[in-house]
Amino acid sequence: MRLIGLVLAVSLALAPLAVDAQQTGTRRVGFLDTSSASPARVQLWETLRQRLHELGYREGQNIAFESRFGEGKPDQLQRLAAELVGLKVDIIVTSGTPATQAAKQATRTTPIVMTNIADPVGAGLVASLARPGGHVTGLTTQDADLGGKRLELLLQVVPRVSRLVLLIDETNPGTMLIAKGTRAAAASLGVQVQSVGVRDPSELDRAFASMKAARASALIVESSSMLFAWRERLADLALKALRQSPPRDPR
């Protein structure tokens, strides 16, 4: 369903340009992704390109694509967004709150279609879901509302959890909003929560050391394109921590 919605949003943004494109040439679509250019991530964008092809947009004939990946480094996104604007793309499709914010800061006129946004209103990207206004539209994952639900599901699987750690991408406002919802749900469920924030891959070892010191029996990695880019490292650290000190949750 998200792909269908994304294709629809991009198609609607491109539609006013279709007639003009016949006279002025190829239209250019910029992709700006907070995460890395991993095979899984590239495939997501490729699926969008294939669907647009089915709708009559032919690469090399009436459409061209420019892709930029932040590689989990939010400080690079502003430069990458400026590159796309400098290339005079006709539309920017973004993934992740930091990428969308960078694109919005880089241009006030180029249409922006956002994806993977936890709370576009809370992040200041749109005025409201019903009437976004401005030049930004797209999809929201509504993760900010689902943080508590994920915690409830965790407790159904591991009911004896009373202390957990939230790993948070401090560079991503969307992730901070999700964590706020998770903490509120934890308080109502009587679960102790410690938040550990990171801004750079080099901080992951410190973060896991803090988790060990907290004697937490569960870890929730809040949704973030940057943390997604580091998923293999996160998995390695989690397995290492499990082997060294099996989690205990005394009651």
C-alpha positions, 0 to 999 in steps of 0.5 A: 500500500505504501508503494501505491501511495508513493507512486500516486503522489509522485505521479500527481506531482509529475502530471502538471509537467507532462505536457510541458515535457513534450516541448522542453525535454526530459523531466528529472526526479531526484531521490534523497535518502537518509540511509545507505545505498545498500542493495535492499535500499536501492531495490526500494527505489528501483521498484518505484522506477519500474512502476513509473515506467509502467505508467509511461515514464521512460528513462532516457526519453521523458524522465531521468533520475538522480539518486543521493544517499546520506549513508547514515550521516545526517550532516551530509544531507544538506549538501546532497539536497543542494546538489539536487536543487543545483541540478534543477530536478523537477521533483525531489522524493525523500526517505526519512525525516532528516532528508525531507527537512534538508530538501525543504531547507534547500528549496522553497519551490521544487515539489517534495514527495516524502516517505518514511516520515514518523510525524510530518506535522510534529517535524514541521514539514506540513501544516496538517495531514488534511491540508499540508500546504506549501510544496511538501506532500507524501506519506507518513508511517505514523510511527509516532502513534505506534511506538506504544503499540510496539511496546505492548507487542513486546510485552506480550512476547516477553511479559516479564520485561520490567526494564528496557532501553530505547536506542534513539537517533538524536539527529532525527526529530521523527525518532525523538517523537516515536520515543516520546510515545514509547516512554509514555506507554511504558510509564502507563504499563509500569516499565522502566525506560532508559533512553540512549541517544547516538549521533554517529556509528562510533557511539554505538559501543558506548550505547551498548555499554550503557545498556549493560550497566542499566541491566535492561532485559530488552532493547527497542531500536526506534525507527530511523533511516540512520539506524537502519543504515547501521543495522548490521553493526547493531545486530553484531553488538546485540548478539555480542551483548547477549553472549557476554551477559544473558539479560536478567530481569529480577522482580 
